[in-house]
Amino acid sequence: MIKSFLFPIIIITIISSGCTRKNDTDKTIAKESTQTIYLHKSPAINEVLFVGMSGNKSVLYKYEFATKSYAEYWKNYKEEVVELLYSPDKKSAFMLTASQYGKKGVFPFVDSVKLYLVNSDSGRVKFLENIGSGLQVFATWINNDEFQVYLHSMDVSVAKYVEQKIEIFNASGKKLSDEKKKYYLEKEGYPQFPSAVKPIISPDNKFSLLSVDSAQIKIYLVENTNNKQTLITVQNQKLNAIVWSVDGKFLVFNTIDISPGNETLYDPEPNTSKLFIYSLSDGKIIKMFDGGGFKNFLLNGDYLMFDDGFKQNSKIFIYNLHSDRVTDSIKVADGCGLKSIPAIPDYEA
């Protein structure tokens, strides 16, 4: 029998790591005044993969910029797409699937996790490995060349222990390392997933982004030559992901608050995230999108793709940085997102 002290530990973990997974355009962006996917100096791509619902399963879709069209790209009726993660240079992508996932009582679960290498240019989705089943799975790119997968599972023989499995793969899908660790819950607590790496320094080394967390979060742009700090914004949401445009003109970042303390979390139109576009030459925010969802984003040449909303209300927008307008949107029945189907974490015990 699992002792009661495990219950609050698992609940806290859900809270701390809950951010995992065309006609509506005007309504959604009316409030204008984000594996995180990063970009340094990489070419624009003609097609982008994303996650969308098909029936009652999450599958892969492909969006084509030239035709402004999208279609199903990959599906398996025995699996659901848990997460899609592009490399920083967008040359590779990995996909995690599971037979099912969710919560059983107070415990999260994920069953039969599989890892795939996705190559949209060749049209291939290559199965790599069975990761396993457990409580939670997490994945992130360390850099352009290394991808890391974590799986947490309860020790079946001794319920006081949680096993952490860590595997690292290169961009071609070759496994580089495989290790397991055990955490004694009463002494060491529940193991935490690492934070995704943020490219806080611009590719030309001229600027840095600084986030100061106190009563509110203050986000500053720092000029590296003289250490001059310019306040960009003050928020109640934490800095989440950062990207610098290839031409050196724009800084894009998002903020997020999906904690239980967010009083709007379960409102029909929650305020859980914001996406900022900052002009480095003008020294000001030129566009801001707010509202629900995570605002996961991908910068592709002149185009910024970002998702918005939760579950069946989630959608993806394509915004042109230079023309300053939304040029297209993607709405799939029952929802879609760049990395996963955005969902509010289930905090109920």
Sine and cosine of phi, psi and omega as CSV:
sin_phi,cos_phi,sin_psi,cos_psi,sin_omega,cos_omega
0.00,0.00,0.67,-0.74,0.01,-1.00
-0.99,0.11,0.82,-0.57,-0.05,-1.00
-0.93,0.36,0.37,-0.93,-0.13,-0.99
-0.92,0.40,-0.36,0.93,-0.03,-1.00
-0.91,0.42,-0.32,0.95,0.01,-1.00
-0.95,0.31,-0.47,0.88,-0.11,-0.99
-0.87,0.50,-0.79,0.62,0.01,-1.00
-0.91,0.41,-0.49,0.87,0.02,-1.00
-0.90,0.44,-0.73,0.68,-0.01,-1.00
-0.91,0.41,-0.64,0.76,0.00,-1.00
-0.88,0.47,-0.70,0.72,0.03,-1.00
-0.87,0.49,-0.62,0.78,0.01,-1.00
-0.90,0.44,-0.66,0.75,0.04,-1.00
-0.86,0.50,-0.67,0.74,-0.01,-1.00
-0.90,0.43,-0.69,0.73,-0.11,-0.99
-0.98,0.20,-0.36,0.93,-0.04,-1.00
-0.80,-0.60,0.51,0.86,-0.06,-1.00
-0.96,0.29,-0.35,0.94,-0.06,-1.00
-0.99,0.15,0.99,0.16,-0.10,-0.99
-1.00,-0.05,-0.95,0.32,-0.35,-0.94
-0.89,-0.46,0.00,0.00,0.00,0.00
0.00,0.00,-0.07,1.00,-0.01,-1.00
-0.99,-0.14,-0.16,0.99,-0.01,-1.00
-1.00,0.04,-0.05,1.00,-0.13,-0.99
-0.83,0.56,-0.78,0.62,-0.08,-1.00
-0.88,0.48,-0.65,0.76,-0.02,-1.00
-0.91,0.42,-0.65,0.76,-0.09,-1.00
-0.96,0.29,-0.59,0.80,-0.08,-1.00
-0.98,-0.19,0.26,0.97,-0.01,-1.00
-0.92,0.38,-0.31,0.95,-0.03,-1.00
-1.00,-0.01,0.25,0.97,-0.10,-1.00
-0.87,0.49,0.52,-0.85,0.24,-0.97
-0.96,-0.27,0.00,0.00,0.00,0.00
0.00,0.00,0.00,0.00,0.00,0.00
0.00,0.00,-0.85,0.53,-0.40,-0.91
0.71,0.71,0.84,-0.55,0.02,-1.00
-0.92,-0.40,0.80,-0.60,-0.05,-1.00
-0.93,-0.36,0.33,-0.94,0.06,-1.00
-0.64,-0.77,0.76,-0.65,0.19,-0.98
-0.93,-0.36,-0.86,-0.52,0.01,-1.00
-0.99,-0.15,1.00,-0.07,0.00,-1.00
-0.66,-0.75,0.53,-0.85,-0.05,-1.00
-0.95,0.32,0.38,-0.93,0.08,-1.00
-0.94,0.33,0.50,-0.87,0.03,-1.00
-0.92,-0.40,0.46,-0.89,-0.09,-1.00
-0.99,0.12,-0.41,0.91,-0.05,-1.00
-0.73,-0.69,0.60,-0.80,0.02,-1.00
-0.78,-0.63,0.73,-0.69,0.06,-1.00
-1.00,0.03,0.51,-0.86,0.08,-1.00
-0.51,-0.86,0.14,-0.99,-0.04,-1.00
-0.97,-0.24,0.73,-0.69,0.03,-1.00
-0.55,-0.83,0.31,-0.95,0.01,-1.00
-0.99,0.13,0.56,-0.83,0.12,-0.99
-0.63,-0.77,0.97,-0.26,-0.18,-0.98
0.93,0.36,-0.82,-0.57,0.03,-1.00
-0.95,-0.31,0.32,0.95,-0.02,-1.00
-0.84,-0.54,0.56,-0.83,0.13,-0.99
-1.00,0.03,0.77,-0.64,-0.08,-1.00
-0.74,-0.67,0.04,-1.00,0.06,-1.00
-1.00,-0.04,0.66,-0.75,0.14,-0.99
-0.86,-0.50,0.30,-0.95,0.07,-1.00
-0.79,-0.61,0.77,-0.64,0.06,-1.00
-0.96,-0.28,0.73,-0.68,0.03,-1.00
-0.95,-0.32,0.84,-0.55,-0.04,-1.00
-0.93,0.38,-0.61,0.79,-0.08,-1.00
-0.90,0.44,-0.65,0.76,-0.08,-1.00
-0.98,-0.22,-0.09,1.00,-0.08,-1.00
0.78,0.62,0.73,0.68,-0.03,-1.00
-0.75,-0.66,0.34,-0.94,0.04,-1.00
-0.58,-0.82,0.41,-0.91,-0.02,-1.00
-0.41,-0.91,0.29,-0.96,0.06,-1.00
-0.89,0.46,0.63,-0.78,-0.07,-1.00
-0.90,-0.43,-0.64,0.77,-0.02,-1.00
-0.44,-0.90,0.67,-0.74,0.09,-1.00
-0.49,-0.87,0.43,-0.90,0.10,-1.00
-0.59,-0.81,0.86,-0.51,-0.13,-0.99
-0.93,0.37,-0.23,0.97,0.03,-1.00
-0.99,-0.14,-0.04,1.00,-0.07,-1.00
-0.71,-0.71,0.42,-0.91,0.13,-0.99
-0.85,-0.52,0.57,-0.82,0.07,-1.00
-0.97,0.25,0.87,-0.49,0.04,-1.00
-1.00,0.08,-0.69,0.73,-0.02,-1.00
-0.32,-0.95,0.59,-0.81,0.09,-1.00
-0.88,-0.48,0.78,-0.63,-0.08,-1.00
-0.73,-0.68,0.92,-0.39,0.10,-1.00
-0.98,0.21,0.51,-0.86,0.14,-0.99
-0.94,0.34,0.34,-0.94,0.01,-1.00
-0.80,0.60,-0.58,0.81,-0.01,-1.00
-1.00,-0.01,0.05,1.00,0.04,-1.00
0.90,0.43,0.28,0.96,0.00,-1.00
-1.00,0.07,-0.34,0.94,0.00,-1.00
-0.69,-0.73,0.37,-0.93,0.08,-1.00
-0.52,-0.85,0.60,-0.80,0.10,-1.00
-0.91,-0.42,0.49,-0.87,0.02,-1.00
-0.76,-0.65,0.72,-0.69,0.11,-0.99
-0.97,-0.26,0.72,-0.70,0.09,-1.00
-0.82,-0.57,0.26,-0.96,0.07,-1.00
-0.52,-0.85,0.43,-0.90,0.05,-1.00
-0.95,0.31,-0.56,0.83,0.13,-0.99
-0.22,-0.98,0.36,-0.93,0.04,-1.00
-0.37,-0.93,0.32,-0.95,-0.03,-1.00
0.42,-0.91,-0.72,-0.70,0.03,-1.00
-0.69,-0.72,0.60,-0.80,0.15,-0.99
-0.86,-0.51,0.97,-0.23,-0.13,-0.99
0.93,0.37,-0.83,-0.56,0.02,-1.00
-1.00,-0.06,-0.08,1.00,-0.12,-0.99
-0.99,-0.15,0.74,-0.67,0.17,-0.98
-0.96,0.29,0.38,-0.93,0.07,-1.00
-0.49,-0.87,0.44,-0.90,0.12,-0.99
-0.56,-0.83,0.80,-0.61,-0.12,-0.99
-0.92,-0.38,0.66,-0.75,0.14,-0.99
0.79,0.61,0.84,0.54,0.01,-1.00
-0.95,0.30,0.72,-0.69,0.05,-1.00
-0.82,-0.58,0.50,-0.87,0.02,-1.00
-0.92,-0.40,0.74,-0.67,0.02,-1.00
-0.82,-0.58,0.53,-0.85,0.19,-0.98
-0.99,-0.15,0.77,-0.63,-0.08,-1.00
-0.91,-0.41,0.78,-0.63,0.06,-1.00
-0.79,-0.61,0.98,-0.18,-0.06,-1.00
-0.94,0.34,-0.44,0.90,0.00,-1.00
-0.92,0.39,-0.69,0.72,-0.03,-1.00
-1.00,0.02,-0.19,0.98,-0.02,-1.00
0.97,0.23,0.33,0.94,-0.06,-1.00
-0.96,-0.27,0.67,-0.75,0.21,-0.98
-0.87,-0.50,0.93,-0.36,-0.13,-0.99
-0.96,-0.27,0.85,-0.53,0.08,-1.00
-0.93,0.36,0.72,-0.69,-0.02,-1.00
-0.94,-0.34,-0.76,0.65,-0.13,-0.99
-0.25,-0.97,0.51,-0.86,0.21,-0.98
-0.99,0.14,0.91,-0.40,-0.02,-1.00
-0.98,0.20,-0.61,0.80,0.05,-1.00
0.84,-0.54,-0.16,-0.99,0.01,-1.00
-0.88,-0.48,0.43,-0.90,0.00,-1.00
0.03,-1.00,-0.48,-0.88,-0.02,-1.00
-1.00,0.06,-0.75,0.66,-0.07,-1.00
-0.53,-0.85,0.47,-0.88,0.12,-0.99
-0.80,-0.61,0.58,-0.81,-0.01,-1.00
-0.59,-0.81,0.61,-0.79,0.02,-1.00
-0.62,-0.78,0.50,-0.87,0.03,-1.00
-0.36,-0.93,0.47,-0.88,0.15,-0.99
-0.99,0.13,0.77,-0.63,0.08,-1.00
-0.98,0.20,-0.65,0.76,0.07,-1.00
-0.34,-0.94,-0.24,-0.97,-0.01,-1.00
-0.90,0.44,-0.35,0.94,-0.17,-0.99
-0.93,-0.36,-0.19,0.98,-0.09,-1.00
-0.72,-0.69,0.71,-0.71,-0.04,-1.00
-0.83,-0.56,0.70,-0.71,-0.13,-0.99
-0.85,-0.52,0.70,-0.71,0.02,-1.00
-0.83,-0.56,0.75,-0.66,0.06,-1.00
-0.90,-0.44,0.67,-0.74,0.13,-0.99
-0.76,-0.65,0.82,-0.57,0.07,-1.00
-0.97,-0.23,0.72,-0.70,0.04,-1.00
-0.59,-0.81,0.48,-0.88,0.03,-1.00
-0.98,0.20,0.69,-0.73,0.07,-1.00
-0.90,0.44,0.86,-0.51,-0.10,-1.00
-0.94,0.34,-0.39,0.92,-0.03,-1.00
-1.00,-0.04,-0.57,0.82,-0.01,-1.00
-0.75,-0.66,0.95,-0.31,-0.12,-0.99
-0.94,0.35,-0.13,0.99,0.00,-1.00
-0.99,0.15,-0.09,1.00,-0.06,-1.00
-0.90,-0.44,0.59,-0.80,0.16,-0.99
-0.89,-0.45,0.74,-0.67,0.02,-1.00
-0.99,-0.11,0.73,-0.68,0.06,-1.00
-0.93,-0.37,0.88,-0.48,0.03,-1.00
-0.97,-0.25,0.79,-0.62,-0.04,-1.00
-0.82,-0.57,0.83,-0.56,0.05,-1.00
-0.79,-0.61,0.64,-0.76,0.01,-1.00
-0.85,-0.52,0.73,-0.69,0.00,-1.00
-0.83,-0.56,0.46,-0.89,0.13,-0.99
-1.00,0.08,0.06,-1.00,-0.11,-0.99
-0.91,0.42,-0.30,0.96,0.03,-1.00
-1.00,-0.05,-0.06,1.00,0.04,-1.00
0.99,-0.14,0.04,1.00,0.03,-1.00
-0.98,0.21,0.74,-0.67,0.02,-1.00
-0.96,0.29,0.77,-0.64,-0.02,-1.00
-0.98,-0.18,-0.54,0.84,0.00,-1.00
-0.37,-0.93,0.36,-0.93,-0.02,-1.00
-0.47,-0.88,0.87,-0.50,0.00,-1.00
-0.61,-0.79,0.36,-0.93,0.04,-1.00
-0.76,-0.65,0.62,-0.79,0.05,-1.00
-0.75,-0.66,0.51,-0.86,0.08,-1.00
-0.91,-0.42,0.68,-0.74,0.00,-1.00
-0.88,-0.47,0.82,-0.58,0.06,-1.00
-1.00,0.09,0.93,-0.36,-0.20,-0.98
-0.86,0.50,-0.63,0.78,-0.06,-1.00
-0.92,0.39,-0.48,0.88,-0.05,-1.00
-0.96,-0.27,-0.68,0.73,-0.13,-0.99
-0.98,-0.17,-0.26,0.97,-0.05,-1.00
0.97,0.23,0.04,-1.00,-0.02,-1.00
-0.97,0.24,0.73,-0.69,-0.02,-1.00
-0.90,0.43,0.65,-0.76,-0.01,-1.00
-0.99,-0.17,0.52,-0.85,0.11,-0.99
-0.98,0.20,0.50,-0.86,0.02,-1.00
-0.94,0.33,0.43,-0.90,0.08,-1.00
-0.97,0.24,0.59,-0.81,0.06,-1.00
-0.91,0.42,0.64,-0.77,-0.02,-1.00
-0.92,0.38,0.73,-0.68,0.03,-1.00
-0.94,-0.33,0.78,-0.63,0.04,-1.00
-0.98,0.19,0.98,0.18,-0.11,-0.99
-0.96,0.29,-0.29,0.96,0.00,-1.00
-0.97,-0.25,0.72,-0.69,0.00,-1.00
-0.91,0.41,0.44,-0.90,-0.03,-1.00
-0.84,0.54,-0.51,0.86,0.01,-1.00
-1.00,0.00,0.08,1.00,0.03,-1.00
0.90,0.43,0.25,0.97,-0.01,-1.00
-0.99,0.17,-0.52,0.85,-0.13,-0.99
-0.76,-0.65,0.36,-0.93,0.16,-0.99
-0.70,-0.71,0.39,-0.92,0.08,-1.00
-0.93,-0.36,0.74,-0.68,-0.06,-1.00
-0.83,-0.56,0.78,-0.62,0.06,-1.00
-0.91,-0.42,0.85,-0.53,0.00,-1.00
-0.93,-0.36,0.91,-0.42,-0.04,-1.00
-0.99,-0.13,0.87,-0.49,0.10,-0.99
-0.64,-0.77,-0.78,-0.63,0.10,-1.00
-0.89,0.45,-0.58,0.82,0.13,-0.99
-0.76,-0.65,0.27,-0.96,0.00,-1.00
-1.00,-0.08,0.87,-0.49,0.04,-1.00
-0.96,-0.27,0.81,-0.58,-0.04,-1.00
-0.93,-0.36,0.84,-0.54,-0.08,-1.00
-0.90,-0.44,0.55,-0.84,0.23,-0.97
-0.99,-0.13,0.78,-0.62,-0.03,-1.00
-0.93,-0.38,0.79,-0.61,0.12,-0.99
-1.00,0.10,0.90,-0.43,-0.15,-0.99
-0.92,0.38,-0.40,0.92,-0.03,-1.00
-0.95,0.32,-0.58,0.81,-0.05,-1.00
-0.80,-0.60,0.06,1.00,0.02,-1.00
0.89,0.45,0.38,0.93,0.05,-1.00
-0.94,0.33,0.74,-0.67,-0.02,-1.00
-0.95,-0.32,0.77,-0.64,0.05,-1.00
-0.88,-0.47,0.84,-0.54,0.00,-1.00
-0.95,0.32,0.85,-0.53,0.01,-1.00
-1.00,0.02,-0.75,0.66,-0.05,-1.00
-0.30,-0.95,0.39,-0.92,0.10,-0.99
-0.87,-0.49,0.80,-0.60,-0.14,-0.99
-0.70,-0.71,0.30,-0.95,0.18,-0.98
-0.99,-0.14,-0.02,1.00,0.02,-1.00
-0.95,-0.30,0.58,-0.82,-0.06,-1.00
-0.99,0.16,0.55,-0.83,0.09,-1.00
-0.88,0.48,0.74,-0.68,-0.11,-0.99
-0.90,-0.43,-0.84,0.55,-0.06,-1.00
-0.64,-0.77,0.47,-0.88,-0.09,-1.00
-0.72,-0.70,0.58,-0.81,0.14,-0.99
-0.53,-0.85,0.59,-0.81,0.05,-1.00
-0.92,-0.39,0.73,-0.69,-0.03,-1.00
-0.94,0.35,0.47,-0.88,-0.04,-1.00
-0.87,0.49,-0.59,0.80,-0.05,-1.00
-0.99,0.16,0.01,1.00,0.05,-1.00
0.97,0.25,0.23,0.97,-0.08,-1.00
-0.99,-0.12,-0.42,0.91,-0.15,-0.99
-0.76,-0.65,0.51,-0.86,0.19,-0.98
-0.88,-0.48,0.77,-0.63,0.02,-1.00
-0.85,-0.53,0.73,-0.69,0.06,-1.00
-0.49,-0.87,0.36,-0.93,0.06,-1.00
-0.81,-0.59,0.35,-0.94,0.08,-1.00
-0.80,-0.60,0.37,-0.93,-0.09,-1.00
-0.47,-0.88,0.55,-0.83,0.15,-0.99
-0.55,-0.84,0.99,-0.16,0.07,-1.00
-0.90,-0.45,0.48,0.88,0.01,-1.00
-0.97,0.23,0.33,-0.94,0.04,-1.00
-0.88,0.48,-0.36,0.93,0.00,-1.00
-0.97,0.24,-0.17,0.99,0.04,-1.00
-0.97,0.24,0.95,-0.30,-0.10,-0.99
-0.93,0.37,-0.25,0.97,0.00,-1.00
-1.00,-0.07,0.00,1.00,-0.19,-0.98
-0.80,0.59,-0.65,0.76,-0.07,-1.00
-0.96,-0.27,0.26,0.97,0.08,-1.00
-0.95,0.32,0.38,-0.93,0.07,-1.00
-0.84,0.54,-0.56,0.83,0.06,-1.00
-0.80,-0.60,0.99,0.15,-0.08,-1.00
-0.95,0.32,0.37,-0.93,0.09,-1.00
-0.93,-0.37,1.00,0.00,-0.10,-0.99
-0.89,-0.45,-0.23,0.97,-0.07,-1.00
-0.39,-0.92,0.37,-0.93,0.07,-1.00
-0.63,-0.77,0.55,-0.83,0.03,-1.00
-0.84,-0.54,0.82,-0.57,-0.08,-1.00
-0.92,-0.40,0.66,-0.75,0.15,-0.99
-0.88,-0.48,0.89,-0.46,-0.11,-0.99
-0.91,-0.41,0.78,-0.62,0.05,-1.00
-1.00,0.09,0.89,-0.46,-0.01,-1.00
-0.94,0.35,-0.52,0.86,-0.01,-1.00
-0.98,0.21,-0.62,0.79,-0.01,-1.00
-1.00,0.06,-0.31,0.95,0.01,-1.00
0.93,0.37,0.65,0.76,-0.01,-1.00
-0.37,-0.93,0.33,-0.94,0.11,-0.99
-0.96,0.27,0.82,-0.57,-0.01,-1.00
-0.97,-0.23,-0.24,0.97,0.05,-1.00
-0.35,-0.94,0.60,-0.80,0.07,-1.00
-0.60,-0.80,0.76,-0.65,0.09,-1.00
-0.92,-0.38,0.72,-0.69,0.04,-1.00
-0.73,-0.69,-0.02,-1.00,0.00,-1.00
0.83,-0.56,-0.59,-0.81,-0.09,-1.00
-1.00,0.03,-0.02,-1.00,0.03,-1.00
0.98,0.20,-0.25,-0.97,-0.03,-1.00
-0.97,-0.24,-0.37,0.93,-0.14,-0.99
0.85,0.52,0.64,0.77,0.18,-0.98
-0.86,0.52,0.62,-0.78,-0.09,-1.00
-0.61,-0.79,0.32,-0.95,0.05,-1.00
-0.62,-0.78,0.80,-0.60,0.03,-1.00
-0.99,-0.14,0.85,-0.52,-0.08,-1.00
-0.76,-0.65,1.00,-0.07,-0.07,-1.00
0.90,0.43,-0.81,-0.58,0.03,-1.00
-0.99,0.15,-0.10,0.99,-0.13,-0.99
-0.96,-0.28,0.69,-0.72,0.08,-1.00
-0.92,-0.39,0.88,-0.48,0.07,-1.00
-0.98,-0.19,0.69,-0.72,0.06,-1.00
-0.50,-0.87,0.51,-0.86,0.04,-1.00
-0.99,-0.16,0.32,-0.95,-0.12,-0.99
-0.48,-0.88,0.63,-0.78,0.06,-1.00
1.00,0.06,0.18,-0.98,-0.03,-1.00
-0.90,-0.44,0.51,-0.86,0.13,-0.99
0.74,0.67,-0.81,-0.58,-0.09,-1.00
-0.92,0.39,-0.28,0.96,0.03,-1.00
-1.00,-0.05,-0.02,1.00,-0.04,-1.00
-0.97,0.24,0.55,-0.84,-0.02,-1.00
-0.44,-0.90,0.12,-0.99,-0.01,-1.00
-0.82,-0.58,0.68,-0.73,0.05,-1.00
-0.91,-0.42,0.51,-0.86,0.08,-1.00
-0.88,-0.47,0.88,-0.47,-0.09,-1.00
-0.88,-0.48,0.73,-0.68,0.03,-1.00
-1.00,-0.03,0.88,-0.47,-0.06,-1.00
-0.88,0.47,-0.63,0.78,-0.13,-0.99
-1.00,0.08,-0.55,0.83,0.05,-1.00
-1.00,0.03,-0.17,0.98,0.05,-1.00
0.85,0.53,0.79,0.61,0.06,-1.00
-0.40,-0.92,0.45,-0.89,0.12,-0.99
-0.97,0.23,0.87,-0.49,-0.08,-1.00
-0.99,-0.12,-0.31,0.95,0.00,-1.00
-0.26,-0.97,0.26,-0.96,0.09,-1.00
-0.56,-0.83,0.41,-0.91,-0.03,-1.00
-0.85,-0.53,0.84,-0.55,0.04,-1.00
-0.77,-0.63,0.93,-0.35,0.04,-1.00
-0.97,-0.25,0.68,-0.74,0.03,-1.00
-0.81,0.58,0.80,-0.60,0.02,-1.00
0.98,0.21,0.11,0.99,0.21,-0.98
0.92,-0.39,0.38,-0.92,0.06,-1.00
-0.36,-0.93,0.34,-0.94,0.03,-1.00
-0.33,-0.94,0.28,-0.96,-0.04,-1.00
-0.94,0.34,-0.60,0.80,-0.05,-1.00
-0.95,-0.32,-0.58,0.81,-0.06,-1.00
-0.31,-0.95,-0.03,-1.00,0.13,-0.99
-0.99,0.12,0.93,-0.36,-0.07,-1.00
-0.87,0.49,0.74,-0.67,-0.02,-1.00
-0.60,-0.80,0.61,-0.80,0.09,-1.00
-0.94,0.34,0.76,-0.65,0.02,-1.00
-0.85,0.53,0.58,-0.81,0.03,-1.00
-1.00,0.03,0.97,-0.25,-0.03,-1.00
-1.00,-0.08,-0.03,1.00,-0.05,-1.00
-0.97,0.26,0.68,-0.74,0.01,-1.00
-0.99,0.12,0.00,0.00,0.00,0.00
